[in-house]
């Protein structure tokens, strides 16, 4: 018998801060408001000083002297981000069209064992959050989840001055992972005083309540030579569990797709999708007694199979809805402290530390046991068998029946994650003369993750408990105990909701647990300056930056004993044959232990060469190039490079272009994870077949290589003061992309004649199949499109009126696995052909109003499907979301303070219903859409 494995959970967080936060909302104080209209959210890499705003110089380069990189860069101030989305900077960044298909805190994140639930992971160009590099003040941050990405929630957002988004390949300058770009969170190192924020939010349906607060401070000592900077942030939000109604009909009564017998299309989208393979109290699924359902108390009823009934699903009727949790409960807080000391006028040393904690719990789904490898076989001598059922079995000469059950009387399966993130860094900055600077730093990061899937059933215990009989004394016992096995077994009554005893449920359930530790060590040294008159083409000195970096990444995972076991059904009558020898003791999850590490040694050189300045051939012409060599201990050496230029023929018009080779090294998990499993449905041999799917790491992976091209123009016409416009073409093509194919993709590749994938598919005796999906350098992935941005501002009626528009036209998005047909995503909701953000803002000295329109073009749910052939429904209409933020500034404590009220999705637009796979426990809509509906936030920002 398997024993339960549990880890003591942290105690409940002190709710004092939350009470203070809610109470303080009544006080008329707030944070400092920006005195003038903020610069465009999507501004090009230089600020327009004609607008009267503070100049923001963003180079997107390691070079000094303000050398502008030809790679497009978007600079976004924290004030702009908070105005667009007060809750979280990442939510505001995700409104930029350059980000699509990001994982947001509003997404359920039901994949167990990743640590992603409740996290904010930015995904640039839809290429994956692990293909853009997240930096804090120009330095790497330790990964915060299983996939190797960085959760934006752990960064000290209260201290962020601006965010620089480099929308092009930047591996030569910044290192591995900067394939689609770089997101650098720049801190306000010169902050003086105290600033704080308190806020609370709720949806129009009264659910998903949230509250949070932050405080940041900066102060100087020792004649201003020592500067301290610190912050603390707190956030809490209640989620919605799978057994709770959301008040959103599109979610609660979801549509879905599956092959419907007799339909003229491959799959059919039907309303109110339900399972036809079980009921909440148990359902006889085969034989002459098929359709008998067990009602509370074991009363027999007749199951209503609804409409469009297949072997797995139906529309309407009595089948259980395959619902998932809408959103997780979230609690998180973080603290940051930095000390900088000027040793002299030319040397500064600094040290900083970060601590972040998060706890998320998603009431994910009702545990079910349906289908050939999971259902129950109950025999005529079962001690709990209702008498009327015994009579029917005798009458029909049935020695046993097969039962499918959705156990709503068991605790919900919960996906629960605990994360603790620690990071320490120290470094120096030195002016070594003649304009040359030397920067050195070292950092250590550690993430401790406890990844739980609670209330899983233990395979052996479950099937032993179901086979309940009477012993010679008339007591109800597990049959296997009569043979000397499973002596602690507690008989389980499955006939009707509420019949299982608490002790039986406790015996057959336990928690799957993985404890994952990720460690990162980084040290680097960079020198930068210019060559002065020793090398110049008459347009200015040549700028140079060079550096070396060492990085070590480590991972170690420990798991519970049940997950590591192999299921044995020896001596258990009626257990499905597919359970014998099944890896893992649980019906789901079953993480395995692993450990691994690698290190990287890197060196780079970057150069900027001014060619022209104020000449007859143009106002300026600058060239920029960089090269980096990285030596991976696991996979060998690789070279990245960048070559670009910018040309300004006349004032107000600038052209720019960059061509680069970029890389992403395989993550620790991609290399060393021994595997995990999931159960879902596939179409195999023309039939819907239950599929057991195993993924696994691969130590032979090589770094991905990407060819990136960007070119465009920036227009600032002098005859239209306050106006600017930019357009940039981008093409990103990743070769040897690390990924695994899903079962259906492997089946399709096998059907197309690729024997490699045929060898990964095994047919089981019970009619199910097993598919293995190792990580491979198997794909070419491409994303291409055009970014547009326009901004206009002018004084109106004692205030400032501004308009800005950002849009991305996606022209290509696909992935081709070796030997497989292209998997196109262009025109799907996560990569629509057009996405845009339009903003109108009016501000005075006392108040400001921002109205924002977010646009997602009409799309198809599957770019490879033909409506009317492959499916009866494959299109979604265009969606417009309207947001508004109103701020009021008042004078208090000698500063301007601010009150704010914001509403997202003002008109409460429901998302289009995606044609999801109902067996995958996924949301019935795409992550591109807003699932929450109208949501209000109110708060204060104050400064003293």
Beta strands, then each sheet from edge to edge (+ up, - down):
strand 1: 73-77
strand 2: 132-136
strand 3: 139-140
strand 4: 160-166
strand 5: 181-187
strand 6: 193-203
strand 7: 210-221
strand 8: 226-237
strand 9: 256-258
strand 10: 268-270
strand 11: 273-275
strand 12: 283-284
strand 13: 292-294
strand 14: 300-302
strand 15: 313-315
strand 16: 329-342
strand 17: 347-365
strand 18: 368-369
strand 19: 376-379
strand 20: 400-406
strand 21: 413-433
strand 22: 436-457
strand 23: 468-470
strand 24: 476-478
strand 25: 509-530
strand 26: 543-559
strand 27: 594-615
strand 28: 618-632
strand 29: 636-650
strand 30: 653-664
strand 31: 676-684
strand 32: 687-696
strand 33: 704-715
strand 34: 723-739
strand 35: 761-763
strand 36: 769-774
strand 37: 776-796
strand 38: 799-817
strand 39: 823-824
strand 40: 834-843
strand 41: 847-856
strand 42: 859-860
strand 43: 875-876
strand 44: 879-892
strand 45: 895-904
strand 46: 935-943
sheet 1: 1+ 4- 5+ 2+ 3-
sheet 2: 39+ 38- 37+ 34- 33+ 30- 29+ 28- 27+ 26- 25+ 22- 21+ 17- 16+ 8- 7+ 6- 46+ 45- 44+ 41- 40+
sheet 3: 9+ 10-
sheet 4: 11+ 15-
sheet 5: 12+ 20- 18+
sheet 6: 12+ 20- 19+
sheet 7: 13+ 14-
sheet 8: 23+ 24-
sheet 9: 31+ 32- 36- 35+
sheet 10: 42+ 43-
end
